[in-house]
Amino acid sequence: MFKYKVALITLATSLFCVILSGGIMAVSVASFFLELLREDIVYQTSKIASTLNETGIPEGAAADEFLKKTPVFINASAGIYGSDFNLISDPALTPDAKYMPRLSEQDKKSLMEGKTVTGIFQGKTPADRRFYCSAPVFAGGVFKGGVISFVNFHTSEQRRKKLQKKIFVSLVIALFVSAFIGLFLAKWLLKPLGQIYRAAASYSAGDFSPRIGIQSSDDIGRVAATLNEMAGKIEGLLKSQRDFLADASHEFKTPLTSIRGASEAIADGVVKGEEEIKHYAARIGEETNYLSELVSDILELSKLESGAAVIEAYPVDISAVFYKTFARYEEQIKKKNIKIETNFGAADRIEVMVEDKRISKVVKNLFENALFHSPDNAVITVKAAAQTFEAPASPAVKKTSGKEFYGFEICNMGEGIPEDEREKVFLRFYRMDRHRSRAAGGSGLGLAICRQTVRAFGGMIEFRDPSPGFGACVYFTLIKSESQQL
């Protein structure tokens, strides 16, 4: 329906433009002919009069001979009159002379003053309308008579009508051509809209796979590019949602199965001894704690990804956060004989704009991963450095423009992360194959929460190529507090 509306509007516009231009042209042609007629007769009459000013007004046959030799414009007649305003030339020379108008007293006065006069007079029939012009002739400054020329409008109007008819035919042809071009343009313009409509219909039906193949840089091209981008994002979100449900179901299934098996064993009396009952009860507690932590992590990640999390950024001394984390894992560090090397001390104040609780969880998770994957008698390095350039923050975080950053690097000597998996480890529930068990790799949400948290504070996080001797190196940035901005 829209296609036909556009075609009808295009056709109506073309018709209006053609009719309007035709009307303007017809009026312009009529005015042009009248103006041309007037200019021509005035010019010719004045030219004849100027010749007689030099030679004088001839008499009788000489006047007739003069008019024979004098070119007069098409369809015009001319005559010579004396000082008494009576014709001198033979009326038979110009058959229309018998229709020559009587000059008014005002015209005669103007002529005797040396002025050229013009006017229109009516002949014997309504169609016999004539335009006349009279120019005076002087000799020695004395009025001797003049020349009068006149032309019938009817003949000129016939010529004008013929031209207007040709113009009208041309306009009709132009109308059909413009209508054809308008329909073609309407079809051409509506073709990309058809593509957009079909794609939008697919999107509304739940299929976000079609893409609009419009590459132009105009408004329609930008709309198509926006819809393609929207479809890609929605498709990605739906896939992420499906993957999340599948992964979450898998993560919940194992502890729930364990809880059900232990509880059924106790309820059925399979487990009878006090110590054995305590063991099964402890296992139920561990799995329940795991599920509780898993639910909390899922909720936290969901809030961070959707932007619903309430983020309060204020100056926090992150050096103190690191050293509190070291103290928390002191027993594990001693057990594995791990050496911690830092380039800052507990007393050094490194203030960043974050939230204490959330950044503590990020530092805990990253250091815990480094500690878990480090072999015995290894070294873990933790370095901090002020950034003199703008860190490559998330594209979604525009508010960091012009800010100064601190960069932090945590490296361990465990097995490295292959380059093609460095981005994947930040996905929800992702574990590398060699660490698929929950006991070895956790729930798979830790690094995803770390990335979303750091991005929420305007920073970025990634795995980088480690220095020789080290296996994995994670790097993240945070905005400096205003007191430590350069």
C-alpha positions as CSV (number, residue, x, y, z in Angstrom):
1,M,0.0,0.0,0.0
2,F,2.8,2.4,0.9
3,K,4.4,1.7,-2.5
4,Y,1.3,2.9,-4.3
5,K,1.0,5.9,-2.1
6,V,4.5,7.0,-3.0
7,A,3.9,6.4,-6.7
8,L,0.6,8.4,-6.6
9,I,2.3,11.3,-4.8
10,T,5.2,11.2,-7.3
11,L,2.7,11.3,-10.2
12,A,0.6,14.0,-8.7
13,T,3.7,16.1,-8.0
14,S,4.9,15.6,-11.6
15,L,1.4,16.6,-13.0
16,F,1.3,19.7,-10.8
17,C,4.8,20.8,-11.8
18,V,4.0,20.3,-15.5
19,I,0.7,22.1,-15.4
20,L,2.2,25.0,-13.4
21,S,5.2,25.3,-15.7
22,G,2.9,25.1,-18.7
23,G,0.6,27.8,-17.5
24,I,3.5,30.1,-16.7
25,M,5.1,29.4,-20.1
26,A,1.8,30.1,-21.9
27,V,1.4,33.5,-20.2
28,S,5.1,34.2,-20.7
29,V,4.8,33.4,-24.5
30,A,1.8,35.7,-24.9
31,S,3.5,38.5,-23.1
32,F,6.7,37.9,-25.1
33,F,4.8,38.1,-28.4
34,L,3.1,41.4,-27.4
35,E,6.3,42.9,-26.2
36,L,8.2,41.8,-29.3
37,L,5.5,43.2,-31.5
38,R,5.5,46.5,-29.8
39,E,9.3,46.8,-29.8
40,D,9.5,45.8,-33.5
41,I,6.9,48.3,-34.8
42,V,8.3,51.1,-32.7
43,Y,11.8,50.4,-34.0
44,Q,10.8,50.1,-37.7
45,T,8.6,53.2,-37.5
46,S,11.3,55.3,-35.9
47,K,13.8,54.0,-38.4
48,I,11.6,55.1,-41.4
49,A,11.0,58.5,-39.7
50,S,14.8,59.1,-39.2
51,T,15.4,58.4,-42.9
52,L,12.7,61.0,-43.8
53,N,14.3,63.5,-41.4
54,E,17.4,63.4,-43.6
55,T,15.7,63.3,-47.1
56,G,12.5,65.1,-46.4
57,I,9.0,63.9,-46.9
58,P,8.3,62.9,-50.6
59,E,5.2,63.8,-52.4
60,G,2.7,61.7,-54.4
61,A,4.3,58.9,-56.4
62,A,7.7,59.6,-54.8
63,A,6.1,58.7,-51.4
64,D,4.7,55.5,-52.9
65,E,8.1,54.6,-54.4
66,F,9.8,55.3,-51.1
67,L,7.5,52.9,-49.2
68,K,8.1,50.2,-51.9
69,K,11.8,50.4,-51.3
70,T,11.5,50.6,-47.5
71,P,11.4,47.2,-45.7
72,V,8.4,46.8,-43.4
73,F,8.1,44.0,-40.8
74,I,5.8,41.0,-41.5
75,N,2.1,41.6,-41.6
76,A,2.5,45.4,-41.0
77,S,1.4,48.4,-43.0
78,A,2.9,51.9,-43.2
79,G,1.8,55.3,-44.4
80,I,3.3,58.8,-44.7
81,Y,1.3,61.9,-43.7
82,G,2.0,65.5,-43.9
83,S,1.9,68.4,-41.4
84,D,-1.9,68.4,-41.7
85,F,-2.0,64.7,-40.7
86,N,-3.4,63.6,-44.1
87,L,-1.9,60.7,-45.9
88,I,0.5,61.5,-48.7
89,S,1.3,58.0,-49.9
90,D,-1.1,56.1,-52.1
91,P,-3.6,54.0,-50.0
92,A,-3.5,51.4,-52.8
93,L,0.2,50.7,-51.8
94,T,-1.0,49.6,-48.4
95,P,-4.5,48.1,-48.6
96,D,-4.9,48.3,-44.9
97,A,-4.4,52.0,-44.9
98,K,-8.1,52.5,-45.2
99,Y,-8.3,51.2,-41.6
100,M,-5.6,53.7,-40.4
101,P,-6.8,55.2,-37.2
102,R,-7.5,58.8,-36.7
103,L,-4.9,60.3,-34.4
104,S,-6.3,61.9,-31.3
105,E,-5.6,65.5,-30.5
106,Q,-3.3,64.4,-27.7
107,D,-1.4,62.2,-30.1
108,K,-1.0,65.0,-32.6
109,K,0.2,67.3,-29.9
110,S,2.8,64.8,-28.7
111,L,4.0,64.2,-32.3
112,M,4.4,68.0,-32.9
113,E,6.5,68.0,-29.7
114,G,8.8,65.3,-31.3
115,K,7.4,62.3,-29.3
116,T,6.6,58.9,-30.7
117,V,3.1,57.7,-29.9
118,T,1.7,54.2,-29.7
119,G,-1.8,52.7,-29.2
120,I,-4.4,50.1,-30.1
121,F,-7.5,50.6,-32.1
122,Q,-10.4,48.4,-33.0
123,G,-11.2,47.6,-36.7
124,K,-14.6,46.7,-38.2
125,T,-14.7,43.2,-36.7
126,P,-14.0,42.1,-33.1
127,A,-11.0,40.1,-34.3
128,D,-9.6,43.2,-36.1
129,R,-7.6,44.7,-33.3
130,R,-4.5,46.7,-34.4
131,F,-1.5,48.1,-32.7
132,Y,-0.2,51.4,-34.2
133,C,2.9,53.5,-33.8
134,S,3.6,57.0,-35.2
135,A,6.9,58.9,-35.4
136,P,7.2,62.6,-36.3
137,V,9.4,64.0,-39.1
138,F,11.1,67.4,-38.7
139,A,13.0,69.6,-41.2
140,G,15.0,72.5,-39.8
141,G,13.2,72.1,-36.5
142,V,9.8,72.4,-38.1
143,F,7.2,69.6,-37.9
144,K,6.6,68.4,-41.5
145,G,4.5,65.3,-40.9
146,G,5.3,61.7,-39.9
147,V,5.1,58.0,-40.4
148,I,2.4,55.7,-39.1
149,S,2.7,51.9,-38.9
150,F,0.2,49.4,-37.7
151,V,-0.2,45.6,-37.5
152,N,-3.2,43.3,-37.0
153,F,-3.1,41.4,-33.7
154,H,-5.1,38.5,-35.2
155,T,-2.3,37.3,-37.4
156,S,0.3,37.5,-34.7
157,E,-2.0,35.7,-32.3
158,Q,-2.4,32.9,-34.7
159,R,1.4,32.5,-34.7
160,R,1.4,32.6,-31.0
161,K,-1.3,30.0,-30.7
162,K,0.6,27.6,-33.0
163,L,3.6,28.0,-30.8
164,Q,1.5,27.5,-27.6
165,K,0.0,24.4,-29.2
166,K,3.5,23.0,-29.7
167,I,4.4,23.9,-26.2
168,F,1.3,22.1,-24.9
169,V,2.1,18.9,-26.8
170,S,5.6,19.1,-25.5
171,L,4.2,19.5,-22.0
172,V,1.9,16.5,-22.4
173,I,4.9,14.4,-23.5
174,A,6.9,15.7,-20.6
175,L,4.0,14.8,-18.3
176,F,4.0,11.1,-19.4
177,V,7.8,11.0,-19.3
178,S,7.9,12.5,-15.8
179,A,5.2,10.1,-14.7
180,F,7.2,7.2,-16.0
181,I,10.4,8.5,-14.4
182,G,8.5,9.1,-11.2
183,L,7.2,5.5,-11.0
184,F,10.7,4.2,-11.8
185,L,12.2,6.4,-9.0
186,A,9.4,5.4,-6.6
187,K,10.2,1.7,-7.3
188,W,13.9,2.4,-7.0
189,L,13.5,4.3,-3.8
190,L,11.1,1.7,-2.3
191,K,13.4,-1.2,-3.1
192,P,15.6,-0.7,0.0
193,L,12.6,-0.1,2.1
194,G,11.3,-3.5,1.0
195,Q,14.5,-5.1,2.2
196,I,14.1,-3.3,5.5
197,Y,10.5,-4.4,5.8
198,R,11.3,-8.1,5.2
199,A,14.2,-8.0,7.7
200,A,12.0,-6.2,10.3
201,A,9.3,-8.8,9.7
202,S,11.8,-11.6,10.4
203,Y,13.0,-9.8,13.5
204,S,9.4,-9.5,14.8
205,A,9.0,-13.3,14.2
206,G,12.0,-14.0,16.3
207,D,14.5,-14.7,13.6
208,F,17.4,-12.2,13.9
209,S,19.7,-13.9,11.3
210,P,18.7,-11.9,8.2
211,R,20.9,-8.9,7.4
212,I,20.0,-5.9,5.2
213,G,22.3,-5.6,2.2
214,I,22.2,-1.9,1.8
215,Q,25.7,-0.3,1.7
216,S,24.7,3.4,0.9
217,S,25.8,6.2,3.2
218,D,22.5,8.1,3.0
219,D,19.7,8.0,5.7
220,I,18.3,4.7,4.4
221,G,21.8,3.2,4.5
222,R,22.3,4.4,8.1
223,V,18.9,3.0,9.1
224,A,19.8,-0.4,7.6
225,A,23.2,-0.4,9.3
226,T,21.5,0.4,12.6
227,L,19.0,-2.4,12.2
228,N,21.8,-4.8,11.3
229,E,23.7,-3.8,14.4
230,M,20.6,-4.1,16.5
231,A,19.9,-7.5,15.1
232,G,23.4,-8.7,15.7
233,K,23.3,-7.5,19.3
234,I,19.9,-9.1,20.0
235,E,21.1,-12.3,18.4
236,G,24.2,-12.2,20.5
237,L,22.1,-11.5,23.7
238,L,19.7,-14.4,22.9
239,K,22.6,-16.8,22.3
240,S,24.3,-15.6,25.5
241,Q,21.0,-16.1,27.3
242,R,20.6,-19.7,25.9
243,D,24.3,-20.4,26.8
244,F,23.8,-19.0,30.2
245,L,20.7,-21.1,30.9
246,A,22.5,-24.2,29.7
247,D,25.6,-23.5,31.7
248,A,23.7,-22.5,34.8
249,S,21.6,-25.6,34.6
250,H,24.8,-27.7,34.4
251,E,26.4,-25.8,37.3
252,F,23.3,-26.3,39.5
253,K,22.8,-29.9,38.5
254,T,26.0,-31.3,40.0
255,P,25.6,-29.8,43.6
256,L,21.9,-30.5,43.7
257,T,22.5,-34.1,42.7
258,S,25.1,-34.4,45.4
259,I,22.8,-32.8,48.0
260,R,19.9,-35.1,47.0
261,G,22.1,-38.2,47.1
262,A,23.5,-37.3,50.6
263,S,20.1,-36.4,52.0
264,E,18.4,-39.6,50.6
265,A,21.3,-41.7,52.1
266,I,20.7,-40.2,55.5
267,A,16.8,-40.4,55.2
268,D,16.9,-44.0,54.0
269,G,19.2,-45.1,56.8
270,V,21.9,-46.1,54.4
271,V,24.3,-44.0,56.5
272,K,24.1,-45.1,60.2
273,G,27.2,-44.2,62.0
274,E,27.5,-40.8,63.7
275,E,30.8,-39.9,61.9
276,E,29.4,-41.0,58.6
277,I,26.2,-38.9,59.1
278,K,28.4,-35.9,60.0
279,H,30.4,-36.5,56.8
280,Y,27.3,-36.5,54.6
281,A,25.8,-33.5,56.5
282,A,29.1,-31.6,55.9
283,R,29.0,-32.4,52.2
284,I,25.4,-31.1,52.1
285,G,26.6,-27.9,53.8
286,E,29.5,-27.4,51.3
287,E,27.3,-27.9,48.3
288,T,24.7,-25.5,49.8
289,N,27.4,-22.9,50.4
290,Y,28.6,-23.4,46.8
291,L,25.0,-22.9,45.5
292,S,24.6,-19.8,47.6
293,E,27.8,-18.3,46.3
294,L,26.9,-19.3,42.8
295,V,23.5,-17.6,43.0
296,S,25.2,-14.4,44.4
297,D,27.7,-14.4,41.6
298,I,25.0,-14.8,39.0
299,L,23.0,-12.0,40.4
300,E,26.0,-9.7,40.7
301,L,27.1,-10.4,37.2
302,S,23.6,-9.9,35.9
303,K,23.4,-6.5,37.6
304,L,26.8,-5.4,36.2
305,E,26.0,-6.5,32.7
306,S,22.6,-4.8,32.6
307,G,23.8,-1.6,34.3
308,A,21.4,-2.1,37.2
309,A,24.2,-2.3,39.7
310,V,24.6,0.7,41.9
311,I,28.2,1.8,41.5
312,E,29.7,4.3,43.9
313,A,33.2,5.4,43.0
314,Y,35.3,7.1,45.7
315,P,39.1,7.2,46.5
316,V,40.4,3.8,47.7
317,D,44.0,2.9,48.6
318,I,44.4,-0.2,46.5
319,S,47.9,-1.0,47.9
320,A,46.2,-1.7,51.2
321,V,43.6,-3.9,49.4
322,F,46.5,-6.0,47.9
323,Y,48.3,-6.4,51.2
324,K,45.1,-7.4,52.9
325,T,44.6,-10.0,50.2
326,F,48.1,-11.3,50.7
327,A,47.5,-11.7,54.4
328,R,44.2,-13.5,53.8
329,Y,46.0,-16.2,51.8
330,E,49.1,-16.3,54.0
331,E,48.6,-20.0,54.9
332,Q,48.3,-21.1,51.3
333,I,51.3,-19.0,50.4
334,K,53.5,-20.6,53.1
335,K,52.2,-24.1,52.2
336,K,53.3,-23.7,48.6
337,N,56.4,-21.7,49.5
338,I,55.3,-18.9,47.1
339,K,57.3,-15.7,47.0
340,I,55.3,-12.4,46.4
341,E,57.2,-9.6,44.7
342,T,55.8,-6.1,44.4
343,N,57.0,-2.8,43.3
344,F,55.1,-0.9,46.0
345,G,54.9,-1.2,49.8
346,A,51.9,-1.4,52.2
347,A,52.6,2.2,53.2
348,D,52.6,3.5,49.6
349,R,49.3,5.2,48.9
350,I,47.9,4.3,45.5
351,E,44.4,5.9,45.3
352,V,41.9,4.9,42.6
353,M,38.3,5.7,42.0
354,V,36.5,2.5,43.0
355,E,34.2,0.9,45.5
356,D,36.1,-0.8,48.3
357,K,34.0,-4.0,48.5
358,R,33.8,-4.7,44.8
359,I,37.5,-3.9,44.1
360,S,38.5,-6.2,47.0
361,K,36.6,-9.0,45.3
362,V,38.4,-8.3,42.0
363,V,41.8,-8.4,43.7
364,K,40.9,-11.5,45.7
365,N,39.8,-13.4,42.6
366,L,42.8,-12.5,40.4
367,F,45.3,-13.2,43.2
368,E,43.5,-16.4,44.1
369,N,43.8,-17.6,40.4
370,A,47.5,-16.7,40.3
371,L,48.1,-18.6,43.6
372,F,46.1,-21.6,42.6
373,H,47.8,-22.0,39.2
374,S,51.3,-21.4,40.6
375,P,53.5,-24.4,41.3
376,D,55.4,-24.9,44.6
377,N,58.4,-22.6,45.2
378,A,57.2,-20.2,42.5
379,V,57.1,-16.4,42.3
380,I,54.0,-14.2,41.9
381,T,54.7,-10.6,40.9
382,V,52.3,-7.7,41.5
383,K,53.2,-4.4,39.9
384,A,51.6,-1.0,39.8
385,A,52.5,1.9,37.5
386,A,51.0,5.3,36.7
387,Q,49.8,5.5,33.1
388,T,50.7,8.6,31.1
389,F,48.3,7.7,28.4
390,E,44.6,7.0,28.3
391,A,43.9,3.3,28.9
392,P,41.9,1.5,26.3
393,A,38.7,1.4,28.3
394,S,35.6,-0.4,27.2
395,P,33.9,1.2,24.2
396,A,30.8,1.4,26.4
397,V,32.6,3.6,28.9
398,K,32.9,7.1,27.4
399,K,33.2,8.9,30.7
400,T,36.9,8.0,31.1
401,S,38.0,10.3,28.3
402,G,40.8,12.6,29.5
403,K,41.3,10.7,32.7
404,E,44.6,9.4,34.1
405,F,45.0,5.8,35.1
406,Y,47.0,3.4,37.2
407,G,47.9,0.0,35.6
408,F,48.2,-3.2,37.6
409,E,49.9,-6.4,36.6
410,I,49.7,-9.8,38.3
411,C,51.9,-12.6,36.9
412,N,52.4,-16.2,38.0
413,M,54.6,-19.1,36.9
414,G,51.8,-21.6,36.2
415,E,50.7,-22.9,32.9
416,G,50.0,-20.1,30.4
417,I,46.8,-19.3,28.7
418,P,46.8,-19.8,24.9
419,E,46.3,-16.6,23.0
420,D,43.1,-17.8,21.4
421,E,41.6,-18.4,24.8
422,R,42.5,-15.2,26.5
423,E,39.2,-13.5,25.7
424,K,37.2,-16.7,26.3
425,V,38.2,-17.0,29.9
426,F,36.3,-13.8,30.6
427,L,33.0,-15.4,29.4
428,R,30.5,-16.8,31.9
429,F,31.0,-20.4,33.1
430,Y,34.0,-20.8,30.8
431,R,36.8,-23.1,31.9
432,M,39.8,-24.3,29.9
433,D,39.5,-28.1,29.3
434,R,42.2,-29.0,31.8
435,H,40.4,-27.2,34.6
436,R,36.8,-28.2,33.9
437,S,36.0,-29.5,37.4
438,R,34.5,-27.2,39.9
439,A,37.2,-28.2,42.4
440,A,39.9,-27.1,40.0
441,G,38.4,-24.1,38.3
442,G,35.6,-22.7,40.4
443,S,32.2,-21.8,38.9
444,G,33.6,-20.0,35.9
445,L,32.1,-16.6,36.9
446,G,35.0,-15.0,38.7
447,L,36.8,-13.5,35.7
448,A,33.5,-12.4,34.1
449,I,32.6,-10.5,37.3
450,C,36.2,-9.1,37.4
451,R,35.9,-7.7,33.8
452,Q,32.4,-6.2,34.3
453,T,33.5,-4.6,37.7
454,V,36.6,-3.1,36.2
455,R,34.7,-1.7,33.2
456,A,32.0,-0.3,35.6
457,F,34.8,1.7,37.2
458,G,36.0,3.0,33.8
459,G,39.0,0.7,33.3
460,M,39.9,-2.4,31.3
461,I,41.3,-5.9,31.9
462,E,43.0,-8.4,29.7
463,F,45.6,-11.1,29.6
464,R,49.0,-10.1,28.2
465,D,52.1,-11.9,27.0
466,P,54.1,-12.7,30.2
467,S,57.7,-12.0,30.7
468,P,60.2,-15.0,30.3
469,G,59.8,-17.5,33.1
470,F,56.1,-16.6,33.8
471,G,53.1,-18.5,32.5
472,A,50.1,-16.0,32.7
473,C,49.9,-12.3,33.2
474,V,46.7,-10.4,33.8
475,Y,46.7,-6.6,33.4
476,F,44.0,-4.1,34.5
477,T,43.6,-0.3,34.8
478,L,41.7,1.9,37.2
479,I,41.2,5.7,37.2
480,K,43.4,7.7,39.5
481,S,41.7,9.7,42.3
482,E,41.6,13.4,41.7
483,S,44.2,14.0,44.4
484,Q,46.7,11.9,42.4
485,Q,45.9,13.3,39.0
486,L,48.9,15.0,37.4
